Amino acid sequence: MAADEEDMPFRWSLFLPARNDSPSLRGLKYAVIGMGVILILGFIVILGRIVYLTSRMDASIQVDKALTLTVPTGAEVVTMALDGNRLAVHLSGPDRGERVIKIIDLRTGNTVSNIHLEAIAAPPANLPEPAGSPTQ
């Protein structure tokens, strides 16, 4: 820095609207100040929301607790899906027609519901033959 810049007093008029500013410069300074305030308030709201959500995390599921799911003999687990504190387990029995989805509450370990899946035969499709195709 040059010596004359160090001796220059700090002027708030560079940042705040002053009387000798043109109307467009004054409006620009007001706009910049307003947007800066909005940015600062937005960051405060985002940080507050993060703190709020992390302080309310559900700690009711105990790490030491072991849950047991009874599976019929010969059945196998096809897929599992977790949503919040609910676990959906898709089981397929030894017979291909035996399929069930068990929904388990992980807090209590109880089965909330059993959804039995049944296969039905689809009706034959009576589609018209495309024009110009040879018929046999």
A tleap script that builds the chain and sets N, CA, C and O, in Angstrom:
source leaprc.protein.ff14SB
mol = sequence {
  NMET ALA ALA ASP GLU GLU ASP MET PRO PHE
  ARG TRP SER LEU PHE LEU PRO ALA ARG ASN
  ASP SER PRO SER LEU ARG GLY LEU LYS TYR
  ALA VAL ILE GLY MET GLY VAL ILE LEU ILE
  LEU GLY PHE ILE VAL ILE LEU GLY ARG ILE
  VAL TYR LEU THR SER ARG MET ASP ALA SER
  ILE GLN VAL ASP LYS ALA LEU THR LEU THR
  VAL PRO THR GLY ALA GLU VAL VAL THR MET
  ALA LEU ASP GLY ASN ARG LEU ALA VAL HIE
  LEU SER GLY PRO ASP ARG GLY GLU ARG VAL
  ILE LYS ILE ILE ASP LEU ARG THR GLY ASN
  THR VAL SER ASN ILE HIE LEU GLU ALA ILE
  ALA ALA PRO PRO ALA ASN LEU PRO GLU PRO
  ALA GLY SER PRO THR CGLN
}
set mol.1.N position { 0.835 -1.177 0.000 }
set mol.1.CA position { 0.000 0.000 0.000 }
set mol.1.C position { 0.881 1.241 0.000 }
set mol.1.O position { 1.976 1.259 0.562 }
set mol.2.N position { 0.385 2.231 -0.622 }
set mol.2.CA position { 1.124 3.487 -0.647 }
set mol.2.C position { 0.899 4.230 0.669 }
set mol.2.O position { -0.071 3.980 1.385 }
set mol.3.N position { 1.817 5.147 0.969 }
set mol.3.CA position { 1.741 5.883 2.230 }
set mol.3.C position { 0.504 6.758 2.294 }
set mol.3.O position { -0.073 6.928 3.368 }
set mol.4.N position { 0.084 7.316 1.166 }
set mol.4.CA position { -1.094 8.188 1.198 }
set mol.4.C position { -2.391 7.407 1.398 }
set mol.4.O position { -3.365 7.970 1.898 }
set mol.5.N position { -2.432 6.119 1.020 }
set mol.5.CA position { -3.624 5.299 1.245 }
set mol.5.C position { -3.776 4.937 2.714 }
set mol.5.O position { -4.896 4.793 3.203 }
set mol.6.N position { -2.661 4.790 3.425 }
set mol.6.CA position { -2.738 4.464 4.850 }
set mol.6.C position { -3.225 5.641 5.656 }
set mol.6.O position { -3.864 5.454 6.691 }
set mol.7.N position { -2.941 6.857 5.207 }
set mol.7.CA position { -3.343 8.046 5.950 }
set mol.7.C position { -4.797 8.440 5.659 }
set mol.7.O position { -5.368 9.257 6.383 }
set mol.8.N position { -5.395 7.875 4.618 }
set mol.8.CA position { -6.757 8.241 4.241 }
set mol.8.C position { -7.736 7.669 5.257 }
set mol.8.O position { -7.697 6.475 5.553 }
set mol.9.N position { -8.606 8.508 5.789 }
set mol.9.CA position { -9.577 8.005 6.764 }
set mol.9.C position { -10.614 7.105 6.081 }
set mol.9.O position { -10.886 7.238 4.888 }
set mol.10.N position { -11.167 6.210 6.849 }
set mol.10.CA position { -12.189 5.291 6.325 }
set mol.10.C position { -13.470 6.079 6.099 }
set mol.10.O position { -13.903 6.835 6.969 }
set mol.11.N position { -14.073 5.902 4.936 }
set mol.11.CA position { -15.299 6.633 4.613 }
set mol.11.C position { -16.438 5.637 4.431 }
set mol.11.O position { -16.393 4.772 3.555 }
set mol.12.N position { -17.445 5.774 5.263 }
set mol.12.CA position { -18.617 4.929 5.144 }
set mol.12.C position { -19.425 5.265 3.898 }
set mol.12.O position { -20.240 4.463 3.442 }
set mol.13.N position { -19.199 6.439 3.360 }
set mol.13.CA position { -19.980 6.842 2.193 }
set mol.13.C position { -19.677 5.978 0.972 }
set mol.13.O position { -20.437 5.978 0.004 }
set mol.14.N position { -18.572 5.247 1.017 }
set mol.14.CA position { -18.296 4.328 -0.076 }
set mol.14.C position { -19.287 3.169 -0.081 }
set mol.14.O position { -19.600 2.621 -1.138 }
set mol.15.N position { -19.778 2.798 1.090 }
set mol.15.CA position { -20.667 1.643 1.221 }
set mol.15.C position { -22.115 2.044 1.466 }
set mol.15.O position { -23.032 1.355 1.018 }
set mol.16.N position { -22.330 3.143 2.170 }
set mol.16.CA position { -23.684 3.594 2.486 }
set mol.16.C position { -24.083 4.708 1.537 }
set mol.16.O position { -23.225 5.452 1.063 }
set mol.17.N position { -25.365 4.834 1.253 }
set mol.17.CA position { -25.820 5.912 0.378 }
set mol.17.C position { -25.477 7.275 0.976 }
set mol.17.O position { -25.696 7.508 2.165 }
set mol.18.N position { -24.948 8.160 0.165 }
set mol.18.CA position { -24.577 9.512 0.598 }
set mol.18.C position { -25.427 10.528 -0.155 }
set mol.18.O position { -26.074 10.190 -1.146 }
set mol.19.N position { -25.425 11.782 0.322 }
set mol.19.CA position { -26.231 12.830 -0.289 }
set mol.19.C position { -25.770 13.175 -1.701 }
set mol.19.O position { -26.589 13.488 -2.565 }
set mol.20.N position { -24.479 13.118 -1.933 }
set mol.20.CA position { -23.984 13.521 -3.244 }
set mol.20.C position { -23.977 12.378 -4.266 }
set mol.20.O position { -23.484 12.561 -5.379 }
set mol.21.N position { -24.509 11.213 -3.913 }
set mol.21.CA position { -24.609 10.098 -4.861 }
set mol.21.C position { -25.750 10.357 -5.843 }
set mol.21.O position { -26.743 11.001 -5.505 }
set mol.22.N position { -25.597 9.859 -7.030 }
set mol.22.CA position { -26.688 9.957 -7.998 }
set mol.22.C position { -27.795 8.999 -7.572 }
set mol.22.O position { -27.526 8.050 -6.835 }
set mol.23.N position { -29.026 9.218 -8.014 }
set mol.23.CA position { -30.127 8.337 -7.598 }
set mol.23.C position { -29.904 6.874 -7.987 }
set mol.23.O position { -30.279 5.973 -7.238 }
set mol.24.N position { -29.302 6.634 -9.140 }
set mol.24.CA position { -29.078 5.240 -9.534 }
set mol.24.C position { -28.007 4.585 -8.660 }
set mol.24.O position { -28.128 3.406 -8.328 }
set mol.25.N position { -26.970 5.317 -8.286 }
set mol.25.CA position { -25.937 4.760 -7.409 }
set mol.25.C position { -26.496 4.519 -6.015 }
set mol.25.O position { -26.177 3.515 -5.377 }
set mol.26.N position { -27.334 5.445 -5.540 }
set mol.26.CA position { -27.959 5.289 -4.228 }
set mol.26.C position { -28.862 4.054 -4.232 }
set mol.26.O position { -28.851 3.280 -3.274 }
set mol.27.N position { -29.641 3.862 -5.299 }
set mol.27.CA position { -30.500 2.678 -5.399 }
set mol.27.C position { -29.697 1.398 -5.470 }
set mol.27.O position { -30.090 0.380 -4.900 }
set mol.28.N position { -28.574 1.443 -6.168 }
set mol.28.CA position { -27.702 0.271 -6.251 }
set mol.28.C position { -27.134 -0.089 -4.883 }
set mol.28.O position { -27.060 -1.265 -4.525 }
set mol.29.N position { -26.736 0.922 -4.123 }
set mol.29.CA position { -26.205 0.651 -2.776 }
set mol.29.C position { -27.283 0.069 -1.872 }
set mol.29.O position { -27.014 -0.849 -1.097 }
set mol.30.N position { -28.511 0.600 -1.964 }
set mol.30.CA position { -29.604 0.035 -1.172 }
set mol.30.C position { -29.875 -1.417 -1.572 }
set mol.30.O position { -30.129 -2.260 -0.712 }
set mol.31.N position { -29.823 -1.707 -2.851 }
set mol.31.CA position { -30.068 -3.068 -3.324 }
set mol.31.C position { -28.996 -4.031 -2.822 }
set mol.31.O position { -29.306 -5.148 -2.410 }
set mol.32.N position { -27.737 -3.600 -2.855 }
set mol.32.CA position { -26.644 -4.450 -2.382 }
set mol.32.C position { -26.757 -4.689 -0.875 }
set mol.32.O position { -26.537 -5.804 -0.402 }
set mol.33.N position { -27.095 -3.660 -0.141 }
set mol.33.CA position { -27.268 -3.819 1.313 }
set mol.33.C position { -28.429 -4.767 1.600 }
set mol.33.O position { -28.309 -5.640 2.460 }
set mol.34.N position { -29.544 -4.612 0.899 }
set mol.34.CA position { -30.704 -5.487 1.104 }
set mol.34.C position { -30.392 -6.938 0.780 }
set mol.34.O position { -30.767 -7.841 1.528 }
set mol.35.N position { -29.700 -7.164 -0.341 }
set mol.35.CA position { -29.353 -8.544 -0.701 }
set mol.35.C position { -28.371 -9.153 0.289 }
set mol.35.O position { -28.435 -10.349 0.572 }
set mol.36.N position { -27.471 -8.345 0.812 }
set mol.36.CA position { -26.548 -8.854 1.836 }
set mol.36.C position { -27.280 -9.273 3.096 }
set mol.36.O position { -26.967 -10.304 3.691 }
set mol.37.N position { -28.259 -8.472 3.504 }
set mol.37.CA position { -29.060 -8.817 4.693 }
set mol.37.C position { -29.844 -10.093 4.438 }
set mol.37.O position { -29.922 -10.955 5.313 }
set mol.38.N position { -30.429 -10.226 3.248 }
set mol.38.CA position { -31.186 -11.440 2.916 }
set mol.38.C position { -30.275 -12.669 2.938 }
set mol.38.O position { -30.671 -13.720 3.441 }
set mol.39.N position { -29.066 -12.548 2.403 }
set mol.39.CA position { -28.119 -13.678 2.432 }
set mol.39.C position { -27.770 -14.078 3.861 }
set mol.39.O position { -27.758 -15.263 4.191 }
set mol.40.N position { -27.488 -13.096 4.703 }
set mol.40.CA position { -27.123 -13.395 6.092 }
set mol.40.C position { -28.290 -14.051 6.820 }
set mol.40.O position { -28.099 -15.027 7.544 }
set mol.41.N position { -29.503 -13.520 6.632 }
set mol.41.CA position { -30.672 -14.129 7.275 }
set mol.41.C position { -30.927 -15.539 6.741 }
set mol.41.O position { -31.316 -16.427 7.501 }
set mol.42.N position { -30.714 -15.748 5.456 }
set mol.42.CA position { -30.885 -17.085 4.882 }
set mol.42.C position { -29.922 -18.093 5.476 }
set mol.42.O position { -30.314 -19.218 5.789 }
set mol.43.N position { -28.652 -17.698 5.637 }
set mol.43.CA position { -27.684 -18.598 6.260 }
set mol.43.C position { -28.050 -18.901 7.707 }
set mol.43.O position { -27.881 -20.032 8.162 }
set mol.44.N position { -28.546 -17.913 8.428 }
set mol.44.CA position { -28.946 -18.134 9.821 }
set mol.44.C position { -30.122 -19.115 9.877 }
set mol.44.O position { -30.154 -19.996 10.736 }
set mol.45.N position { -31.085 -18.962 8.966 }
set mol.45.CA position { -32.237 -19.867 8.943 }
set mol.45.C position { -31.792 -21.289 8.605 }
set mol.45.O position { -32.259 -22.245 9.225 }
set mol.46.N position { -30.905 -21.438 7.642 }
set mol.46.CA position { -30.431 -22.775 7.259 }
set mol.46.C position { -29.666 -23.425 8.406 }
set mol.46.O position { -29.888 -24.598 8.709 }
set mol.47.N position { -28.777 -22.687 9.040 }
set mol.47.CA position { -28.036 -23.252 10.179 }
set mol.47.C position { -28.973 -23.596 11.332 }
set mol.47.O position { -28.799 -24.624 11.987 }
set mol.48.N position { -29.966 -22.743 11.584 }
set mol.48.CA position { -30.943 -23.039 12.634 }
set mol.48.C position { -31.739 -24.295 12.329 }
set mol.48.O position { -32.011 -25.092 13.228 }
set mol.49.N position { -32.114 -24.479 11.072 }
set mol.49.CA position { -32.858 -25.684 10.680 }
set mol.49.C position { -32.005 -26.939 10.837 }
set mol.49.O position { -32.498 -27.973 11.286 }
set mol.50.N position { -30.740 -26.853 10.473 }
set mol.50.CA position { -29.835 -28.001 10.637 }
set mol.50.C position { -29.709 -28.365 12.109 }
set mol.50.O position { -29.787 -29.540 12.467 }
set mol.51.N position { -29.517 -27.372 12.957 }
set mol.51.CA position { -29.398 -27.635 14.401 }
set mol.51.C position { -30.697 -28.222 14.936 }
set mol.51.O position { -30.671 -29.155 15.740 }
set mol.52.N position { -31.827 -27.688 14.500 }
set mol.52.CA position { -33.121 -28.178 14.956 }
set mol.52.C position { -33.336 -29.640 14.558 }
set mol.52.O position { -33.759 -30.450 15.383 }
set mol.53.N position { -33.047 -29.979 13.304 }
set mol.53.CA position { -33.270 -31.350 12.846 }
set mol.53.C position { -32.306 -32.342 13.497 }
set mol.53.O position { -32.701 -33.467 13.804 }
set mol.54.N position { -31.072 -31.951 13.708 }
set mol.54.CA position { -30.126 -32.878 14.331 }
set mol.54.C position { -30.409 -33.053 15.815 }
set mol.54.O position { -30.077 -34.096 16.380 }
set mol.55.N position { -31.009 -32.070 16.456 }
set mol.55.CA position { -31.323 -32.220 17.879 }
set mol.55.C position { -32.563 -33.078 18.089 }
set mol.55.O position { -32.777 -33.578 19.194 }
set mol.56.N position { -33.387 -33.261 17.061 }
set mol.56.CA position { -34.603 -34.054 17.176 }
set mol.56.C position { -34.474 -35.427 16.557 }
set mol.56.O position { -35.487 -36.085 16.323 }
set mol.57.N position { -33.262 -35.883 16.281 }
set mol.57.CA position { -33.094 -37.198 15.660 }
set mol.57.C position { -33.673 -38.270 16.574 }
set mol.57.O position { -33.546 -38.198 17.797 }
set mol.58.N position { -34.307 -39.256 15.966 }
set mol.58.CA position { -34.967 -40.309 16.708 }
set mol.58.C position { -33.933 -41.278 17.268 }
set mol.58.O position { -33.284 -42.010 16.521 }
set mol.59.N position { -33.789 -41.274 18.573 }
set mol.59.CA position { -32.818 -42.148 19.217 }
set mol.59.C position { -33.519 -43.264 19.980 }
set mol.59.O position { -32.949 -43.830 20.913 }
set mol.60.N position { -34.758 -43.587 19.590 }
set mol.60.CA position { -35.504 -44.593 20.335 }
set mol.60.C position { -35.088 -46.020 19.982 }
set mol.60.O position { -35.356 -46.938 20.758 }
set mol.61.N position { -34.446 -46.233 18.841 }
set mol.61.CA position { -33.989 -47.573 18.484 }
set mol.61.C position { -32.655 -47.815 19.176 }
set mol.61.O position { -31.684 -47.089 18.962 }
set mol.62.N position { -32.629 -48.827 19.993 }
set mol.62.CA position { -31.423 -49.127 20.754 }
set mol.62.C position { -30.487 -49.976 19.911 }
set mol.62.O position { -30.917 -50.899 19.220 }
set mol.63.N position { -29.213 -49.656 19.975 }
set mol.63.CA position { -28.227 -50.388 19.190 }
set mol.63.C position { -28.050 -51.801 19.736 }
set mol.63.O position { -27.814 -52.736 18.970 }
set mol.64.N position { -28.160 -51.961 21.031 }
set mol.64.CA position { -27.931 -53.261 21.653 }
set mol.64.C position { -29.106 -54.222 21.451 }
set mol.64.O position { -28.953 -55.429 21.637 }
set mol.65.N position { -30.250 -53.709 21.081 }
set mol.65.CA position { -31.445 -54.531 20.965 }
set mol.65.C position { -31.385 -55.376 19.692 }
set mol.65.O position { -31.143 -54.854 18.604 }
set mol.66.N position { -31.605 -56.670 19.834 }
set mol.66.CA position { -31.612 -57.587 18.690 }
set mol.66.C position { -33.054 -58.000 18.412 }
set mol.66.O position { -33.777 -58.408 19.321 }
set mol.67.N position { -33.457 -57.894 17.175 }
set mol.67.CA position { -34.804 -58.284 16.774 }
set mol.67.C position { -34.748 -59.642 16.088 }
set mol.67.O position { -33.777 -59.958 15.401 }
set mol.68.N position { -35.791 -60.442 16.277 }
set mol.68.CA position { -35.870 -61.759 15.661 }
set mol.68.C position { -37.096 -61.800 14.772 }
set mol.68.O position { -38.196 -61.453 15.200 }
set mol.69.N position { -36.902 -62.228 13.531 }
set mol.69.CA position { -37.989 -62.373 12.574 }
set mol.69.C position { -38.192 -63.860 12.330 }
set mol.69.O position { -37.268 -64.564 11.924 }
set mol.70.N position { -39.401 -64.329 12.578 }
set mol.70.CA position { -39.693 -65.743 12.336 }
set mol.70.C position { -40.020 -65.926 10.855 }
set mol.70.O position { -40.915 -65.278 10.313 }
set mol.71.N position { -39.280 -66.817 10.222 }
set mol.71.CA position { -39.446 -67.109 8.799 }
set mol.71.C position { -39.904 -68.564 8.693 }
set mol.71.O position { -39.305 -69.442 9.313 }
set mol.72.N position { -40.960 -68.831 7.913 }
set mol.72.CA position { -41.413 -70.217 7.767 }
set mol.72.C position { -40.304 -71.109 7.211 }
set mol.72.O position { -39.422 -70.639 6.493 }
set mol.73.N position { -40.356 -72.396 7.545 }
set mol.73.CA position { -39.354 -73.343 7.079 }
set mol.73.C position { -39.369 -73.421 5.555 }
set mol.73.O position { -40.426 -73.587 4.946 }
set mol.74.N position { -38.219 -73.304 4.959 }
set mol.74.CA position { -38.084 -73.380 3.514 }
set mol.74.C position { -38.259 -72.046 2.808 }
set mol.74.O position { -38.034 -71.956 1.601 }
set mol.75.N position { -38.659 -71.005 3.536 }
set mol.75.CA position { -38.844 -69.691 2.909 }
set mol.75.C position { -37.511 -68.962 2.850 }
set mol.75.O position { -36.615 -69.204 3.659 }
set mol.76.N position { -37.398 -68.076 1.890 }
set mol.76.CA position { -36.165 -67.297 1.774 }
set mol.76.C position { -36.527 -65.818 1.616 }
set mol.76.O position { -37.588 -65.467 1.100 }
set mol.77.N position { -35.619 -64.977 2.073 }
set mol.77.CA position { -35.812 -63.534 1.965 }
set mol.77.C position { -35.431 -63.115 0.552 }
set mol.77.O position { -34.304 -63.346 0.114 }
set mol.78.N position { -36.373 -62.495 -0.161 }
set mol.78.CA position { -36.128 -62.044 -1.531 }
set mol.78.C position { -35.537 -60.641 -1.502 }
set mol.78.O position { -34.474 -60.411 -2.078 }
set mol.79.N position { -36.204 -59.703 -0.844 }
set mol.79.CA position { -35.717 -58.321 -0.723 }
set mol.79.C position { -36.128 -57.746 0.620 }
set mol.79.O position { -37.007 -58.273 1.300 }
set mol.80.N position { -35.471 -56.650 0.986 }
set mol.80.CA position { -35.825 -55.897 2.183 }
set mol.80.C position { -35.779 -54.418 1.828 }
set mol.80.O position { -34.989 -53.995 0.984 }
set mol.81.N position { -36.638 -53.634 2.485 }
set mol.81.CA position { -36.653 -52.184 2.287 }
set mol.81.C position { -36.898 -51.527 3.634 }
set mol.81.O position { -37.733 -51.981 4.416 }
set mol.82.N position { -36.161 -50.448 3.899 }
set mol.82.CA position { -36.251 -49.733 5.161 }
set mol.82.C position { -36.808 -48.354 4.909 }
set mol.82.O position { -36.340 -47.653 4.012 }
set mol.83.N position { -37.808 -47.946 5.689 }
set mol.83.CA position { -38.376 -46.612 5.594 }
set mol.83.C position { -38.647 -46.115 7.006 }
set mol.83.O position { -39.601 -46.546 7.654 }
set mol.84.N position { -37.806 -45.212 7.475 }
set mol.84.CA position { -37.965 -44.699 8.832 }
set mol.84.C position { -37.711 -45.805 9.831 }
set mol.84.O position { -36.619 -46.373 9.869 }
set mol.85.N position { -38.718 -46.121 10.648 }
set mol.85.CA position { -38.564 -47.197 11.627 }
set mol.85.C position { -39.345 -48.439 11.216 }
set mol.85.O position { -39.645 -49.289 12.053 }
set mol.86.N position { -39.678 -48.549 9.920 }
set mol.86.CA position { -40.392 -49.716 9.410 }
set mol.86.C position { -39.511 -50.481 8.430 }
set mol.86.O position { -38.826 -49.884 7.599 }
set mol.87.N position { -39.534 -51.794 8.535 }
set mol.87.CA position { -38.776 -52.669 7.651 }
set mol.87.C position { -39.757 -53.581 6.924 }
set mol.87.O position { -40.564 -54.263 7.556 }
set mol.88.N position { -39.687 -53.592 5.597 }
set mol.88.CA position { -40.520 -54.480 4.790 }
set mol.88.C position { -39.640 -55.614 4.281 }
set mol.88.O position { -38.617 -55.375 3.640 }
set mol.89.N position { -40.044 -56.849 4.570 }
set mol.89.CA position { -39.277 -58.033 4.179 }
set mol.89.C position { -40.157 -58.857 3.234 }
set mol.89.O position { -41.267 -59.251 3.592 }
set mol.90.N position { -39.652 -59.111 2.036 }
set mol.90.CA position { -40.372 -59.911 1.041 }
set mol.90.C position { -39.868 -61.344 1.150 }
set mol.90.O position { -38.695 -61.619 0.900 }
set mol.91.N position { -40.759 -62.254 1.525 }
set mol.91.CA position { -40.418 -63.659 1.702 }
set mol.91.C position { -41.057 -64.486 0.596 }
set mol.91.O position { -42.187 -64.225 0.181 }
set mol.92.N position { -40.318 -65.487 0.123 }
set mol.92.CA position { -40.835 -66.421 -0.868 }
set mol.92.C position { -40.727 -67.818 -0.279 }
set mol.92.O position { -39.661 -68.244 0.165 }
set mol.93.N position { -41.858 -68.525 -0.282 }
set mol.93.CA position { -41.893 -69.858 0.305 }
set mol.93.C position { -41.334 -70.907 -0.632 }
set mol.93.O position { -40.966 -70.600 -1.766 }
set mol.94.N position { -41.267 -72.171 -0.156 }
set mol.94.CA position { -40.745 -73.246 -1.006 }
set mol.94.C position { -41.621 -73.453 -2.243 }
set mol.94.O position { -41.116 -73.772 -3.319 }
set mol.95.N position { -42.924 -73.271 -2.088 }
set mol.95.CA position { -43.815 -73.328 -3.241 }
set mol.95.C position { -43.831 -71.928 -3.844 }
set mol.95.O position { -43.907 -70.938 -3.116 }
set mol.96.N position { -43.760 -71.840 -5.159 }
set mol.96.CA position { -43.626 -70.549 -5.833 }
set mol.96.C position { -44.823 -69.636 -5.539 }
set mol.96.O position { -44.693 -68.415 -5.624 }
set mol.97.N position { -45.969 -70.199 -5.201 }
set mol.97.CA position { -47.161 -69.403 -4.934 }
set mol.97.C position { -47.189 -68.787 -3.549 }
set mol.97.O position { -48.004 -67.903 -3.283 }
set mol.98.N position { -46.317 -69.235 -2.668 }
set mol.98.CA position { -46.300 -68.715 -1.302 }
set mol.98.C position { -45.377 -67.511 -1.230 }
set mol.98.O position { -44.161 -67.652 -1.105 }
set mol.99.N position { -45.965 -66.331 -1.310 }
set mol.99.CA position { -45.177 -65.110 -1.195 }
set mol.99.C position { -45.880 -64.167 -0.228 }
set mol.99.O position { -47.103 -64.026 -0.265 }
set mol.100.N position { -45.105 -63.525 0.636 }
set mol.100.CA position { -45.664 -62.618 1.634 }
set mol.100.C position { -44.674 -61.476 1.881 }
set mol.100.O position { -43.458 -61.652 1.798 }
set mol.101.N position { -45.224 -60.323 2.180 }
set mol.101.CA position { -44.407 -59.175 2.592 }
set mol.101.C position { -44.760 -58.887 4.041 }
set mol.101.O position { -45.916 -58.613 4.362 }
set mol.102.N position { -43.768 -58.948 4.911 }
set mol.102.CA position { -43.966 -58.650 6.330 }
set mol.102.C position { -43.444 -57.246 6.596 }
set mol.102.O position { -42.329 -56.908 6.197 }
set mol.103.N position { -44.246 -56.432 7.268 }
set mol.103.CA position { -43.833 -55.090 7.654 }
set mol.103.C position { -43.642 -55.090 9.162 }
set mol.103.O position { -44.558 -55.399 9.923 }
set mol.104.N position { -42.415 -54.732 9.580 }
set mol.104.CA position { -42.018 -54.837 10.981 }
set mol.104.C position { -41.703 -53.448 11.522 }
set mol.104.O position { -41.029 -52.655 10.864 }
set mol.105.N position { -42.195 -53.160 12.726 }
set mol.105.CA position { -41.855 -51.915 13.416 }
set mol.105.C position { -40.561 -52.158 14.181 }
set mol.105.O position { -40.521 -53.003 15.074 }
set mol.106.N position { -39.503 -51.428 13.841 }
set mol.106.CA position { -38.200 -51.677 14.454 }
set mol.106.C position { -38.123 -51.191 15.892 }
set mol.106.O position { -37.247 -51.628 16.638 }
set mol.107.N position { -39.016 -50.296 16.301 }
set mol.107.CA position { -38.991 -49.832 17.697 }
set mol.107.C position { -39.446 -50.934 18.640 }
set mol.107.O position { -38.828 -51.181 19.675 }
set mol.108.N position { -40.542 -51.595 18.265 }
set mol.108.CA position { -41.111 -52.607 19.148 }
set mol.108.C position { -40.708 -54.015 18.753 }
set mol.108.O position { -40.708 -54.910 19.598 }
set mol.109.N position { -40.365 -54.236 17.493 }
set mol.109.CA position { -40.037 -55.570 17.012 }
set mol.109.C position { -41.253 -56.362 16.592 }
set mol.109.O position { -41.130 -57.529 16.221 }
set mol.110.N position { -42.426 -55.755 16.642 }
set mol.110.CA position { -43.672 -56.446 16.286 }
set mol.110.C position { -43.921 -56.360 14.787 }
set mol.110.O position { -43.514 -55.408 14.122 }
set mol.111.N position { -44.604 -57.387 14.271 }
set mol.111.CA position { -45.017 -57.375 12.875 }
set mol.111.C position { -46.267 -56.517 12.769 }
set mol.111.O position { -47.285 -56.809 13.396 }
set mol.112.N position { -46.185 -55.449 11.967 }
set mol.112.CA position { -47.307 -54.536 11.809 }
set mol.112.C position { -48.353 -55.146 10.898 }
set mol.112.O position { -49.544 -55.103 11.207 }
set mol.113.N position { -47.923 -55.716 9.775 }
set mol.113.CA position { -48.878 -56.348 8.872 }
set mol.113.C position { -48.190 -57.377 7.993 }
set mol.113.O position { -46.982 -57.319 7.760 }
set mol.114.N position { -48.986 -58.315 7.513 }
set mol.114.CA position { -48.545 -59.319 6.555 }
set mol.114.C position { -49.342 -59.103 5.281 }
set mol.114.O position { -50.572 -59.064 5.317 }
set mol.115.N position { -48.665 -58.966 4.172 }
set mol.115.CA position { -49.325 -58.790 2.886 }
set mol.115.C position { -49.055 -60.050 2.078 }
set mol.115.O position { -47.918 -60.315 1.687 }
set mol.116.N position { -50.107 -60.824 1.829 }
set mol.116.CA position { -49.969 -62.059 1.068 }
set mol.116.C position { -50.132 -61.738 -0.415 }
set mol.116.O position { -51.086 -61.074 -0.820 }
set mol.117.N position { -49.194 -62.217 -1.210 }
set mol.117.CA position { -49.213 -61.975 -2.645 }
set mol.117.C position { -49.744 -63.215 -3.344 }
set mol.117.O position { -49.237 -64.316 -3.133 }
set mol.118.N position { -50.758 -63.040 -4.173 }
set mol.118.CA position { -51.344 -64.152 -4.911 }
set mol.118.C position { -51.177 -63.901 -6.400 }
set mol.118.O position { -51.413 -62.794 -6.883 }
set mol.119.N position { -50.774 -64.925 -7.119 }
set mol.119.CA position { -50.635 -64.814 -8.567 }
set mol.119.C position { -51.967 -65.192 -9.202 }
set mol.119.O position { -52.576 -66.195 -8.831 }
set mol.120.N position { -52.410 -64.394 -10.149 }
set mol.120.CA position { -53.622 -64.726 -10.887 }
set mol.120.C position { -53.254 -64.836 -12.360 }
set mol.120.O position { -52.341 -64.168 -12.846 }
set mol.121.N position { -53.986 -65.689 -13.052 }
set mol.121.CA position { -53.723 -65.874 -14.475 }
set mol.121.C position { -54.303 -64.688 -15.227 }
set mol.121.O position { -55.450 -64.301 -15.001 }
set mol.122.N position { -53.521 -64.119 -16.112 }
set mol.122.CA position { -53.983 -62.989 -16.908 }
set mol.122.C position { -54.895 -63.509 -18.007 }
set mol.122.O position { -54.614 -64.544 -18.610 }
set mol.123.N position { -55.985 -62.799 -18.270 }
set mol.123.CA position { -56.875 -63.245 -19.349 }
set mol.123.C position { -56.151 -63.125 -20.688 }
set mol.123.O position { -55.312 -62.243 -20.868 }
set mol.124.N position { -56.482 -64.024 -21.636 }
set mol.124.CA position { -55.813 -63.947 -22.927 }
set mol.124.C position { -56.165 -62.644 -23.629 }
set mol.124.O position { -57.305 -62.180 -23.583 }
set mol.125.N position { -55.190 -62.080 -24.263 }
set mol.125.CA position { -55.409 -60.815 -24.952 }
set mol.125.C position { -55.972 -61.091 -26.334 }
set mol.125.O position { -55.375 -61.827 -27.119 }
set mol.126.N position { -57.112 -60.505 -26.629 }
set mol.126.CA position { -57.733 -60.635 -27.947 }
set mol.126.C position { -57.365 -59.408 -28.759 }
set mol.126.O position { -58.165 -58.486 -28.913 }
set mol.127.N position { -56.178 -59.409 -29.261 }
set mol.127.CA position { -55.707 -58.273 -30.032 }
set mol.127.C position { -55.983 -58.495 -31.498 }
set mol.127.O position { -55.787 -59.604 -31.994 }
set mol.128.N position { -56.433 -57.475 -32.213 }
set mol.128.CA position { -56.643 -57.641 -33.650 }
set mol.128.C position { -55.294 -57.776 -34.349 }
set mol.128.O position { -54.291 -57.194 -33.938 }
set mol.129.N position { -55.309 -58.570 -35.427 }
set mol.129.CA position { -54.071 -58.763 -36.175 }
set mol.129.C position { -53.748 -57.499 -36.956 }
set mol.129.O position { -54.653 -56.853 -37.484 }
set mol.130.N position { -52.470 -57.136 -37.036 }
set mol.130.CA position { -52.119 -55.944 -37.790 }
set mol.130.C position { -52.443 -56.119 -39.262 }
set mol.130.O position { -52.384 -57.231 -39.789 }
set mol.131.N position { -52.782 -55.035 -39.921 }
set mol.131.CA position { -53.129 -55.087 -41.355 }
set mol.131.C position { -51.926 -55.489 -42.171 }
set mol.131.O position { -50.810 -55.048 -41.897 }
set mol.132.N position { -52.139 -56.311 -43.160 }
set mol.132.CA position { -51.060 -56.742 -44.045 }
set mol.132.C position { -50.283 -57.926 -43.530 }
set mol.132.O position { -49.312 -58.339 -44.165 }
set mol.133.N position { -50.681 -58.505 -42.370 }
set mol.133.CA position { -49.952 -59.672 -41.889 }
set mol.133.C position { -50.606 -60.924 -42.439 }
set mol.133.O position { -51.832 -60.983 -42.537 }
set mol.134.N position { -49.824 -61.917 -42.798 }
set mol.134.CA position { -50.404 -63.140 -43.330 }
set mol.134.C position { -51.069 -63.949 -42.231 }
set mol.134.O position { -50.531 -64.061 -41.129 }
set mol.135.N position { -52.204 -64.499 -42.511 }
set mol.135.CA position { -52.895 -65.337 -41.523 }
set mol.135.C position { -52.664 -66.784 -41.892 }
set mol.135.O position { -52.575 -67.134 -43.069 }
set mol.136.N position { -52.569 -67.609 -40.892 }
set mol.136.CA position { -52.291 -69.043 -41.138 }
set mol.136.C position { -53.524 -69.855 -40.885 }
set mol.136.O position { -53.500 -71.076 -41.034 }
savepdb mol mol.pdb
quit
